[in-house]
Amino acid sequence: MSLLQAESVVAGYEPGLPIVRGASLSVSAGEIVAVLGPNGAGKSTLVKALAGLVPVTSGAVRLAGSDLTTIPAHKRLAAGLAFTPQTENVFAAMSVADNLRLAADVLPAALRRARIEAMYAAFPDLARQRGLLAGRLSGGQRQMLAIARALIVAPKALLLDEPSAGLSPKFVEDVFARLAEIARGGVAIVLVEQNTRAALALAHRAYVLVQGRNRYEGDAKQLAAQGDLGALFLGQAA
């Protein structure tokens, strides 16, 4: 059963100029879904629309059966939908510990310490570097901190926009291994990625967007086995 659903979503930054033109997706608890496609396909706009950061002018966004389409981003977070953007996803001039404390401020005071300690247990590198400024972390560690900040509220679903951007292959492997662990804990994950092969190796299912519309939906491993993904991404495949 789907936990998070986007149904025929039309969304964009300017009225009358949609970037997403009727895209749909669904993801179940514990499932990783990759959203792929060429540059300008509307991938990042779609996940930002799901997160409440881009207006949805048509269609619907639902989480655990509740309609989130018109509610603001902070209330979507409270409902259990977390988002990690590609850039500016941590406060570089603040320590790791202060980044987590700030993220935990949305929780009831009685829960904050336990949730921060849970993130240190889940991300040992962050525990070791808790006093370090986030801006001094490696790329992979910084991405781990961004993910920990999103997970601190124990969301039902996690949206990630290009988590591998700028990372070395080793750090991509580390980050994606951690995402697999998070999914095994029951969190639904939607992953926008340009690193197509790595995303398909991680994901259970995939959607390919072309010009803001669904071009392909199906098993990630079957898509990875296709010879010419470029043709599919350019909308040339059947």
N, C-alpha and C positions, 0 to 999 in steps of 0.2 A: 504493500500500500504506500502511495506517495506521501511523503512528509511535506515537501516544498514543491509548489507548482506555479509555473508561469503559463498563463493561458492566453494565446493570441495577443501578446503584449505589443503595443505601439508606444514608443517613447523617444524622446529627443530633448535637446537643450533649448531649442527655439520653437515657439508655437508654429505649427504648420510645416515644420521641417523635421519629420521623424527620421531617426537613424535606425531604430529597431522597428520593423514593419510587420508585426504579427507573429513574432517568434514565440515558441512554446517550449517548455522543458518540464521535467519532473525528476525528483530525486527522493529516494527512500532513506529511512534511517540506516546508517551504517554503509551507505553507498557513496561512491565517488563518481561524479559525472564531470567529464571534460567538455568544455565549450571551445571549439576550434574554428578556424577560418582565416581567410586572408586579412591583411590590414584593412581597416575601414569596414569590416563586415558587421560591426555593431556588438562585438563580444563584450567589451568592457562596459559599454552603455547598457547592455542587458543586465549585467550583474549589479551595476549601480542603480538601475531601475528597481531591481528586486530589493536592494538595500534601502530604497527610499531617497536616493540622492539625485535621481533624474525623474522628472514627472512622467507618469504613465497616463497617456491620453485615451487609451482604449485597452481592453483586456483586463486581466485580473492576476493578482499575486496572492497566493494562499499558503499559510503555514499551519500544519496540523488542523486543517479544516477552517481556520479563521481567515477572513478576508483582510489582507493588509494593504490593499491597493492604494488607499487614500490616506493612510496614517503616516505620520512623520517618522524619520529615520530612528530617532531615539526611542520611540515606542516600539518599533520593530525589534530593536535590540532587546528591550524589556520582554518582548514576546518570545525571544529565543532565536533571533536571526542576526548573526554577527557578520561583519565584513572587514576584510583586510585589503586595503588599496595597494596598488603597485608602488607608489612613492609616498613619501611623507607619512609613513605608517608607524613611526616611533618618534619620540622627542629626543633628538640627538644630544641636546645640551643637558639632559637629565640622566641620572643614573638608571641602571636596569631596575633597581628596587623602586625608584620613584616613578618610573614608567608603569610598573605593575600596580603601585599604590594608587596612581591616578586612574587607571582603568578600573580598579576595584571600587572607586568612590561611588559608582552607580548602585552598588550592592548595599543591603542593610549592614550596619556597622558590625553586627555580631558575626557576619559571614566573611568579612574581608580578609582577616588574617589567614583563615583556613584555606580560602581560595588562592591566595598568594603562595602559601606553602605548597599547595597542590601543584601550582605551576612550576615551582622550583623542583619538586619531585619529578615532574614530567619532563623538564628541560634542565638536566644537570649542569650544562654549560652556563646557563643563566644563574644558577645558584652560586657557581664558583666566581662569576663575574658580577655579582649583584651590586657592588660598589662602583663599578666602572661606568663611565659615561657611555650612553648608547651609541654615540657617534664614533666611539673607538672600537666598537665590536667589529668582527669580520662580517662580510656580507651575509654568510649563512647564519651567523649568530644573531644578526640584526633581524633577519627574516623570522627566525625562531621567536625572538622577542615580540615581533608584530603578531605572530600567531598566538603566542601566550596571552598577549593583551586581549585578543579577540575571544579566547577561550575562557578567560577568567570569570565570565558571567555564566559559564556552563551552558552554552547555546545548544539548541536542537539542531541548527543548521549553520554551516560556515561557508561564506562566499570568499573566494580568493582571486584577486586580479593579478596575473603574471607573477606568481611567487618565485619563479626561477630567474626572473630578469636580472642580469648582471652577475649571476653566480657562476662559479666554476663548476665543472661537471661533478666534482666530489661534493660540493655543497648542495647542488641540486639533488644528488642521491640522498644526502642526509635529510634535507627538508622533506623530500617526497616520502622517505621511509617514516618520518614522524607523522606525516599526513595519513599514511596507511594505518598507523597505530591509533590515531584519533578516530578514524572511521570505524575501526574494529570496536571502539568504545561506544558506538551507536550514533555518532554525529553524522549527519548528512553533509556532504561536501560538494560544492560546485566550484570547479577550477577552470578559470580562463587561462589559456596558455598559448604561447607561440612555439614553445619547445614541444612540437607535436609528438615525436616518438616517445619522449619521456612521459608525457601526459597520458598517452595511450597505454603505456606499460603499467601505469599506476591505476588508471580508471577502470571502472566496471563497464560503464557505457559512455557514449560520446554523442555530442551534437555538433554538426558543422553548420555554421551560419555563412551565408553569402548574401550581401546587400540587405542585411537586416532580417533575412528570412531563413527558416529551416531548410537546409539543403539535404542533410542526412541525419538520421537518428538510428543508433543501433549499438551492438556489442563493440566495445573498444578493441578487443583483440582481433575481431574480424575486420575492423577498419584498418588496423595496423598491418594486417596481412595483405591489404590491397597494394598493388604495385605503384600506382601513380596517384598519390594523394594530392599532388599539385593540380591535376586535372579536376579532381573533385572540389578542391577549394576554389578553383576559378569558375566553378559552375559548369564544367564541360562534361562531367560524367553523368551517366544515366541514373 
